[in-house]
Amino acid sequence: MTKEKTYKIVEMYETIQGEGFWSGHSIFIIRFKGCNVWTGKESDRHKAKAMCGLWCDTNFVDTKKEKNGGTYTLDELEEYVLTNVSPERTPIILLTGGEPMLQVDAELITSFIDMDFRVHIETNGSQSVEEVLKVINENPPFMISTVWVTVSPKPPLPLHKSLFDLPPFALELKCVFDKQMDLHAYDDLECYARYIQPVEIDGKTNLQQCIDFVMNNGNRFALTTQAHKVWKIE
């Protein structure tokens, strides 16, 4: 007998997107447990496979039961969303992490679309997005944002080749500008939008460096920040 697949969720909650193209829009976040870059433990920051280990401020390790974290089957996750989230009030479900593509599959994405939600995914781009492609290819044509992938690269990890098969209307590039980031490395990735975002380490940001870059490269990148921190929401 095949064991039913489960999804390990850190937390689920409603908020407003504070970054990138959809900043200012209401979303329902499903944060998946686990990451392929580092463990998320403070003692392991220096062991991270990318610079983000120095500045990542997201908890993708500890299950927050008070925020509906836990282990869910697809049916259980569908039931929770149907009971607690309305596409009229909060039309976007954001699948994030950690690294959500370690768990997200076509069946999960399709189930949310069938409930009339848009499905957005935030990924570091190092994992396959074949499951996303499967949904897009089986359900053409797609209105922009029905399925939307935000790629936030974590060099030196390379981008997975499957990303280059995503249609540009479904793809956003968001580069957190740390000292390992070579923005020209992503010139061949066709995107609907490209953003550069300041990095914050020990309370200090390189915002001015990002502003200077955009002023000189405005035809390639726009500036985004973590606006939700200004709004004092999660």
C-alpha positions, 0 to 999 in steps of 0.5 A: 500500500502506497503511503499518502504524501504529506506536506511539512508546513511551518506556518500559514497566515494572511498578510500583504505581499511586501516585495516585488511585482505583487507588493501591496496585494493581499496573500495567504502564505503557506511556508514549507519546511526545509531548504537545500541551502542551509539548515536554518540553525544559527550554529550552521550559518557559516556552513551555508552553501550560499551567502544567504546563510549570513542574512536569512531571517526566515524561520523555515525550521520550527513548526508554528502550531499557533500559526497552523503549522504541521504535517498535512495531506493534500485533502487536509490542506485543501480542507483548511484553505477552503474553510479559512481562506476566501479567493474574493478576500485573499486571491493569491496563495503564496507557496514559500519557504525555505525552498518550497520546490522540495515539496510542491507538486502539480497536484497541490498547485492544481488543487488551489487553482481549482478553488479559484486562487492564483498560485505564486511560488517563491524559489531560489531557482536551484530546484526543478520546476517541472511540476509547475511546468506540468500545470502550465502546459496542461492548462493553457492559456493562463491569465498572467499571475494564475501561476507566478514564479519568483526566482531569488537566486542564491549564488553560487548555486546555479539555476535549474535548467527547467526554469528556462522553459517557464514562459516569461509571463509567469516569471519574476527575477528578484535578486537580493544584492549581496557581494556574491551576486553577479546580475549579468549571470541571469541575462539569459533568463526571460522574465516579466519583471526583474528586481534588485533588493537590498540585503540587510546584515546586522541592521545595516543595508546596502540600499544606496548601492542598489539605488545607484545600480538601478539609476544606471541600469533602469532598463534592466532592473527595478528596485524593491524593498521589504515594504512589509517591515515598514508596514510592521506586518509579517 
